[in-house]
């Protein structure tokens, strides 16, 4: 049993649980802040602060070490801070954006998401990748990269090493897609609308979609961004489906808290029907990626690279095959319908 730092030991017993979170939260906040500063440096602007946060957290954990008394704060960041941040993602989405994509575009996005997730699980079994890790890679590839990985983990409750590996996998292949996708429209004669839809349906992270889609011009960039945000809206149903699947299999895992999914949907509905004042909305939207970075920093601070390396290259191959599948499958649908 770890001994609390001296200042905490001096507090009344009733206040110690809450105060005991502060050291770990301060450390995760410092790592997330450092990641945000690194993101401003030349050459790192295209790297998500969330990715930098987990990399820095892993570096601190394995080069310096982390004290036991900070782990309560880490756990709070991974559970409560993470879910609150994903609820806030609802402020970036509206039902009007879904309508702008159209029935055909929505069908392409939904079909690509579902097919990619199921094929990833199937390939995971063939490659002998642990099911939890395959689920996380499938979620990250099919929906929205690191955010989807950590959201899906609220249902599967995988290890921090699994989360770190899945985040690394979807980041590597999402970054490659961001570079390679702009080479395709000229070869295949894709219209800006078709190219934008393809990027939004297939590339992992929102920032990666924006970077790749705008290479096809303003029309492609704007439509790609809307298509991607529509894809993000499917995060909550996937998490609910994963939780329901765990319950059907009789697995004793903690399902996502009701406010996690309900809050996300409520903010989407609110953002769709009410003109939220900019002075209220802007700070919350700006805080969302930082809060997600805090959660990923906490996961990094709990990740042992020796356990990460022990998983081998199978999950990395799985991430590659999943990325190739969603790119190819969605491109075929786009070219067949547009």
C-alpha positions as CSV (number, residue, x, y, z in Angstrom):
1,X,0.0,0.0,0.0
2,X,1.5,3.4,-1.0
3,X,2.1,6.1,1.5
4,X,0.5,9.5,0.7
5,X,2.8,12.5,0.4
6,X,3.2,14.4,3.6
7,X,0.8,17.3,2.6
8,X,-2.0,14.8,2.0
9,X,-1.3,12.9,5.2
10,X,-1.9,16.1,7.1
11,X,-5.4,16.6,5.7
12,X,-8.6,15.3,7.4
13,X,-9.4,11.8,6.4
14,X,-12.6,12.8,4.6
15,X,-10.7,15.1,2.2
16,X,-7.9,12.7,1.3
17,X,-9.6,10.7,-1.5
18,X,-10.3,13.9,-3.5
19,X,-7.0,15.5,-2.6
20,X,-5.2,12.3,-3.4
21,X,-6.2,12.7,-7.1
22,X,-4.4,16.0,-7.4
23,X,-0.7,14.8,-7.7
24,X,-1.6,12.4,-10.6
25,X,-3.8,14.9,-12.3
26,X,-1.1,17.5,-12.0
27,X,1.4,15.2,-13.6
28,X,-1.0,14.2,-16.4
29,X,-1.8,17.9,-17.0
30,X,1.8,18.8,-17.2
31,X,2.5,16.1,-19.8
32,X,-0.6,17.2,-21.8
33,X,0.6,20.8,-21.6
34,X,4.1,19.8,-22.8
35,X,2.5,17.9,-25.7
36,X,0.5,21.0,-26.6
37,X,3.7,23.1,-26.7
38,X,5.5,20.5,-28.8
39,X,2.6,20.6,-31.2
40,X,3.5,24.3,-31.9
41,X,7.0,23.5,-33.0
42,X,7.9,23.3,-36.7
43,X,7.5,19.8,-38.1
44,X,5.1,18.7,-35.3
45,X,2.1,20.8,-36.3
46,X,0.6,17.8,-38.2
47,X,1.0,15.5,-35.1
48,X,-2.0,15.4,-32.8
49,X,-1.3,16.7,-29.3
50,X,-3.1,13.5,-28.1
51,X,-0.5,11.4,-29.8
52,X,2.4,13.5,-28.4
53,X,0.8,13.2,-24.9
54,X,0.8,9.4,-24.9
55,X,4.3,9.3,-26.3
56,X,5.6,11.7,-23.6
57,X,3.7,9.8,-20.9
58,X,5.3,6.5,-22.0
59,X,8.8,8.2,-22.1
60,X,8.3,9.5,-18.5
61,X,7.0,6.1,-17.2
62,X,9.9,4.1,-18.7
63,X,12.8,6.5,-18.4
64,X,12.0,8.2,-15.1
65,X,9.2,6.2,-13.5
66,X,6.0,7.2,-11.8
67,X,5.2,7.2,-8.0
68,X,2.5,5.0,-6.6
69,X,0.7,7.9,-5.0
70,X,0.1,9.5,-8.4
71,X,-1.8,6.5,-9.8
72,X,-5.2,7.5,-8.3
73,X,-5.0,10.6,-10.4
74,X,-4.1,8.6,-13.5
75,X,-7.1,6.3,-13.0
76,X,-9.4,9.3,-12.6
77,X,-8.0,10.9,-15.8
78,X,-8.5,7.7,-17.8
79,X,-12.1,7.1,-16.5
80,X,-13.8,10.4,-15.6
81,X,-11.8,13.0,-17.6
82,X,-11.9,10.9,-20.7
83,X,-15.6,10.4,-20.6
84,X,-16.3,14.0,-19.9
85,X,-14.1,15.0,-22.9
86,X,-15.9,12.7,-25.3
87,X,-19.2,14.1,-24.1
88,X,-17.9,17.5,-25.1
89,X,-17.2,16.2,-28.6
90,X,-20.9,16.5,-29.1
91,X,-20.5,20.3,-29.3
92,X,-18.6,19.9,-32.6
93,X,-21.4,18.0,-34.3
94,X,-24.9,18.8,-35.6
95,X,-27.7,16.9,-37.3
96,X,-27.5,19.5,-40.1
97,X,-24.0,18.2,-40.9
98,X,-25.3,14.7,-41.3
99,X,-28.0,16.0,-43.6
100,X,-25.4,17.8,-45.7
101,X,-23.6,14.5,-46.4
102,X,-26.8,13.1,-47.9
103,X,-28.3,9.6,-47.7
104,X,-25.8,8.2,-50.2
105,X,-22.8,9.6,-48.4
106,X,-24.1,8.5,-45.0
107,X,-24.7,4.9,-46.4
108,X,-21.1,4.8,-47.7
109,X,-19.7,6.0,-44.3
110,X,-21.8,3.6,-42.3
111,X,-21.1,0.6,-44.6
112,X,-17.3,1.4,-44.5
113,X,-17.3,1.7,-40.8
114,X,-19.2,-1.6,-40.1
115,X,-17.3,-3.6,-42.7
116,X,-14.0,-2.4,-41.5
117,X,-14.7,-3.1,-37.9
118,X,-16.0,-6.6,-38.6
119,X,-13.1,-7.5,-41.0
120,X,-10.6,-6.2,-38.4
121,X,-12.0,-8.5,-35.8
122,X,-11.9,-11.4,-38.3
123,X,-8.3,-10.7,-39.3
124,X,-7.4,-10.3,-35.6
125,X,-8.4,-13.9,-35.0
126,X,-6.3,-15.0,-38.1
127,X,-3.3,-13.1,-36.8
128,X,-3.8,-14.3,-33.2
129,X,-4.2,-10.8,-31.9
130,X,-5.9,-10.5,-28.5
131,X,-9.6,-9.7,-29.0
132,X,-9.5,-6.6,-26.9
133,X,-6.6,-5.1,-28.9
134,X,-8.3,-6.1,-32.2
135,X,-11.4,-4.3,-31.0
136,X,-9.5,-1.1,-30.2
137,X,-7.6,-1.2,-33.6
138,X,-10.9,-1.7,-35.3
139,X,-12.6,1.2,-33.5
140,X,-9.7,3.5,-34.2
141,X,-9.5,2.6,-37.8
142,X,-13.2,2.6,-38.6
143,X,-14.2,5.8,-36.7
144,X,-11.8,8.5,-35.5
145,X,-8.3,7.3,-34.5
146,X,-7.1,7.8,-30.9
147,X,-10.4,9.3,-29.7
148,X,-12.3,6.2,-30.8
149,X,-9.6,3.9,-29.3
150,X,-10.0,5.4,-25.8
151,X,-13.8,5.6,-26.1
152,X,-14.1,2.0,-27.1
153,X,-11.9,1.1,-24.2
154,X,-14.6,2.2,-21.8
155,X,-16.5,-0.9,-23.0
156,X,-13.7,-3.4,-23.3
157,X,-11.5,-2.3,-20.4
158,X,-8.3,-3.4,-22.1
159,X,-4.8,-2.8,-20.6
160,X,-3.0,0.5,-21.0
161,X,-0.4,-1.4,-23.2
162,X,-3.3,-2.4,-25.5
163,X,-4.5,1.1,-25.7
164,X,-1.0,2.5,-26.4
165,X,-0.4,-0.1,-29.1
166,X,-3.8,0.6,-30.8
167,X,-3.2,4.4,-30.7
168,X,0.3,3.9,-32.2
169,X,-1.1,1.7,-34.9
170,X,-3.9,3.9,-36.1
171,X,-1.6,7.0,-35.9
172,X,1.0,5.5,-38.1
173,X,-1.4,4.3,-40.8
174,X,-3.6,7.4,-40.5
175,X,-0.6,9.6,-41.1
176,X,0.4,7.5,-44.1
177,X,-3.1,7.9,-45.5
178,X,-2.9,11.7,-45.0
179,X,0.2,11.8,-47.2
180,X,-0.9,9.2,-49.9
181,X,-4.6,10.0,-50.4
182,X,-3.9,13.4,-52.2
183,X,-2.1,11.4,-55.0
184,X,-5.2,9.5,-55.9
185,X,-7.8,12.0,-57.3
186,X,-5.6,12.8,-60.4
187,X,-5.0,9.2,-61.1
188,X,-8.7,8.1,-60.9
189,X,-10.4,11.3,-61.9
190,X,-12.2,11.8,-58.6
191,X,-14.3,15.0,-58.3
192,X,-13.7,17.2,-55.3
193,X,-17.0,16.0,-53.8
194,X,-16.1,12.3,-54.3
195,X,-12.6,12.9,-53.0
196,X,-13.8,14.7,-49.9
197,X,-16.3,12.0,-49.1
198,X,-13.5,9.4,-49.5
199,X,-11.2,11.1,-47.1
200,X,-13.9,11.6,-44.6
201,X,-15.0,8.0,-44.8
202,X,-11.5,6.4,-44.7
203,X,-8.8,8.5,-42.9
204,X,-8.5,8.0,-39.2
205,X,-8.1,11.3,-37.3
206,X,-10.1,14.5,-37.9
207,X,-6.9,16.5,-38.3
208,X,-5.5,14.0,-40.8
209,X,-8.8,14.3,-42.8
210,X,-8.6,18.1,-42.9
211,X,-4.9,18.0,-44.0
212,X,-5.6,15.5,-46.8
213,X,-9.0,16.7,-48.0
214,X,-8.0,20.3,-48.5
215,X,-5.3,19.1,-50.9
216,X,-8.1,18.6,-53.3
217,X,-9.3,22.1,-53.0
218,X,-11.7,24.1,-50.7
219,X,-14.8,22.1,-51.8
220,X,-13.2,18.8,-51.1
221,X,-11.8,20.0,-47.8
222,X,-15.1,21.3,-46.5
223,X,-17.1,18.2,-47.6
224,X,-14.4,15.9,-46.3
225,X,-14.5,17.6,-42.9
226,X,-18.3,17.3,-42.7
227,X,-18.2,13.7,-43.8
228,X,-15.6,13.0,-41.0
229,X,-17.7,14.7,-38.3
230,X,-20.6,12.6,-39.4
231,X,-18.5,9.5,-39.0
232,X,-17.5,10.6,-35.5
233,X,-21.2,10.8,-34.6
234,X,-21.3,7.0,-35.0
235,X,-18.9,6.6,-32.0
236,X,-21.6,6.4,-29.4
237,X,-23.6,3.6,-31.1
238,X,-20.4,1.6,-31.5
239,X,-19.5,1.9,-27.8
240,X,-23.1,0.9,-26.8
241,X,-22.8,-2.1,-29.1
242,X,-19.5,-3.2,-27.6
243,X,-20.9,-2.9,-24.1
244,X,-24.0,-4.9,-25.1
245,X,-21.8,-7.6,-26.7
246,X,-19.7,-7.9,-23.5
247,X,-22.8,-8.4,-21.5
248,X,-24.1,-11.0,-23.9
249,X,-20.9,-12.9,-23.6
250,X,-21.2,-12.8,-19.8
251,X,-18.0,-10.9,-19.3
252,X,-17.7,-9.0,-16.0
253,X,-16.7,-5.7,-17.4
254,X,-17.7,-2.3,-16.4
255,X,-20.1,-0.9,-19.1
256,X,-19.8,2.8,-20.0
257,X,-21.6,5.0,-17.6
258,X,-25.0,6.1,-18.9
259,X,-24.1,9.8,-18.9
260,X,-21.2,9.1,-21.2
261,X,-23.3,8.2,-24.2
262,X,-26.4,10.1,-23.2
263,X,-24.3,13.3,-22.6
264,X,-22.7,13.0,-26.0
265,X,-26.1,12.6,-27.8
266,X,-27.6,15.4,-25.7
267,X,-24.9,17.9,-26.7
268,X,-25.3,17.0,-30.3
269,X,-29.0,17.6,-30.0
270,X,-28.4,20.9,-28.1
271,X,-25.9,22.1,-30.7
272,X,-28.3,21.2,-33.5
273,X,-31.3,23.1,-32.0
274,X,-29.9,26.0,-30.0
275,X,-27.5,28.8,-30.9
276,X,-25.0,28.3,-28.1
277,X,-23.2,31.6,-27.4
278,X,-19.6,31.7,-28.8
279,X,-18.2,32.8,-25.4
280,X,-19.6,29.6,-23.9
281,X,-19.0,27.1,-26.7
282,X,-15.5,28.2,-27.9
283,X,-13.7,27.5,-24.6
284,X,-15.4,24.1,-24.3
285,X,-14.5,23.1,-27.8
286,X,-10.9,24.3,-27.3
287,X,-10.7,22.4,-24.0
288,X,-11.8,19.1,-25.5
289,X,-8.5,18.0,-27.2
290,X,-6.6,19.0,-24.1
291,X,-8.8,16.9,-21.9
292,X,-8.4,13.9,-24.3
293,X,-4.6,14.6,-24.1
294,X,-4.8,14.4,-20.3
295,X,-6.4,11.0,-20.5
296,X,-3.9,9.7,-23.1
297,X,-1.0,11.1,-21.0
298,X,-2.4,9.1,-18.0
299,X,-2.4,5.9,-20.2
300,X,1.1,6.6,-21.3
301,X,2.3,7.1,-17.7
302,X,0.9,3.6,-16.9
303,X,2.4,1.9,-20.0
304,X,5.4,-0.5,-19.7
305,X,7.2,-0.7,-23.0
306,X,8.4,-4.2,-22.2
307,X,4.9,-5.4,-22.1
308,X,4.2,-3.5,-25.3
309,X,7.1,-5.1,-27.1
310,X,5.9,-8.6,-25.9
311,X,2.8,-8.3,-28.1
312,X,5.0,-8.6,-31.2
313,X,4.2,-7.3,-34.7
314,X,0.8,-9.0,-35.2
315,X,-1.2,-6.0,-34.0
316,X,0.8,-3.7,-36.3
317,X,0.1,-5.9,-39.3
318,X,-3.6,-5.8,-38.3
319,X,-3.6,-2.0,-38.2
320,X,-2.1,-2.0,-41.7
321,X,-4.6,-4.4,-43.2
322,X,-7.5,-2.5,-41.5
323,X,-6.2,0.8,-43.0
324,X,-5.9,-0.8,-46.4
325,X,-9.3,-2.3,-46.2
326,X,-11.2,0.9,-45.2
327,X,-9.3,2.8,-47.9
328,X,-10.1,0.3,-50.7
329,X,-13.6,-0.5,-49.6
330,X,-14.8,3.1,-49.2
331,X,-13.1,4.1,-52.5
332,X,-15.0,1.3,-54.4
333,X,-18.3,2.5,-52.9
334,X,-17.5,6.2,-53.7
335,X,-16.6,5.4,-57.3
336,X,-19.6,3.1,-57.8
337,X,-22.1,5.7,-56.6
338,X,-20.8,9.1,-57.5
